[in-house]
Amino acid sequence: MNRFFLLFTILINSLYAFSQNSIHYSISVPSPKTNSYEVSMAIKGIESDTITLKMPQWHPGYYQIMSYGKDVKNLNLVTGKKSTAQVEQANFNTWNIFGITSGEITVKYQIQTHREFVANSYVDKNRAYIIPENTFLYIPGKLNISPTVEIDLPEIWSSIATGLQKTSSKTYQAEDYDILYDSPILLGNLESLPAFEVGGKKHQFIGYNIGEFDKELFNSRLKDVVQTASDLIGDIPYEEYTFIGIGAGRGGIEHLNNTTVSFDGNQLKTEKDYNRVLNFLAHEYYHHYNVKRIRPFELGPFDYENGNRTHMLWVSEGLSVYYEYIITKRAGIANDEMFLSNLSHDITELENNPGKNYQSLAESSFYTWRDGPMGTSGSDPEKAISYYIKGPVVGLLLDLAIRNATENEKSLDDVMRLAYFRFYKDKNRGFTDSEFNSLCEEVAGAALTEIFEYVYTTKALNYDKYLSYGGLKLEKSESSEKTIYQLTIDNNASDRQKEILNGIVGE
Ligand SMILES: [Zn+2]
C-alpha cells in the first residue's frame, strides 16, 4: 500500500465514522428475584432531531411472533439539563424520540421476564438467560451498525456464556445486528465440561444446573457428534463453538457459533436417553450448517418486524431431523434399530394425521407462523402437518432416490455439501426453491419430479418404491388408536440394496 493511498483511506474512514451512529448497550441484573433486568442504550452520531427505536417481534430459528416489545418496562431518557429530547411510545414495540439537539441520547429500560422458555429471556435468583431479540432495541434501517455490549455480572454469579466476541473484560462487540441477535447470553454459576478440539477448533458444553450424569461419556459422545457432522460437510466455518445448556425444559435454538439448549443431565440414564439427547444436540449442531449457512434465500437478511416466510423449512428443519438420525448412527451412538425406529415414528405420525391430505410440506413451512411449529396451533389443526415430521420422511425418500439413480455414488450428503460451498461459501446467499431442487437433480443426474410432488402437493408417498432401493420394508400393524408403521430391513436384500442402506447408516 503506498503512502498516498493510506492517507486517503484514513480520511475516508474518519468521514465514514463521523456520519455513522455508534451504539453501546449495558446490561445489569440488580435484582434477579424480580425476574427482571436492566438495559441502557447509548446512541451517538444522530444526525436528525428524531429517531425511532423498535424491539424485534421474533427470534430467527423460532418462527413465531413473540411480541418482545411487551416486556419493555419504564423506558426513560437519561437527559442532561439542557436537553429538550422527549420520548413517546407509538405502539407496544416502537418508541419515537424527538427534540434531539446534541446528536446523542441514552435510554434506559427494564425487561420483565415471565416464563422459562428457550425463545424468550428468563431471569431468576439462579441465572439470567438473555435473548438478544428480547433485550436490544434497534434503529430501523440501521442494522449494519456494529454495537458494543457491556455485561455487568452480578457478584453472586461466576460466569457468562455467549457467542459474542469479547473486546475487554466486560465488553463484547457484534459485527452487526444479525450477529447481535444471533448471540444469546447466559449468566449464572455455570458448569463447563472440558473443552475438546475438532478440526483444530475449540468446542465446549457449558450450562446452568446441568445435573449429575456420566460427564466424561457424554462429552466424548458430543465430540463424536461434532466430528461426524463436520465430516459430512468437510469445513468448520467458526473459530469456536459453544453448547449452552439453559436448564431443564424443552427445545433449543441454533446460532452461528453456539446453540442454546434445554438440558437436564439427570435424565441421562439409559442408552435410549443418550440417543434422544444426542439426537437433539446433533440436530442443533447441524443447524449451524443447515439453516444458518446452508439456507433458503428468504432467511436472510432478517426482517425483525414482520418475520421471513419460506417454503423450505422442510430443508432447514426437516432435513436437520433426518441428519440428526444419520449423525448419531454414523457416530456409533445409535444402532440400526434406533435409527429405523426414529424414522418409523415419523412415518406413523404423518400417516395418522388427516392433515396430510390438506397441506403440503411446502405449505406447512410457509404457514408455520399461523399454524405453530408442530402444525397444531392454527385454527384447524386437522388440516395441517409438521415439517419436522414429514420433512425427514421425504428426506429419506430423496436420499434413496439419489443413491438409486447414481448407483450409490452420490447422496443427499453431496447435495448438502454442494449447497454449502456453492451458495454459502461462493455466493454468500441462500438458494431459491428451484435452485435447491435443481441441485438435487444435478447430483442425482436424473429428474426427481415425484419427490418434489411430495414437497409441493399432498400426493401420497410411494414408500414401497423408494424404500426398496435400500432394501427396506414398511410393516403395518393396528393399535386401538392408530396404524403403527415399522421400517424393517429386508433379509433378502440384494448386494446393491445393502450397499445403499450401508451408505446411509455409515457401515
Ligand atoms: Zn431445528
Residues whose N, C-alpha, C, O or C-beta is under 5 A from the ligand:
A	BS01	ZN	E317
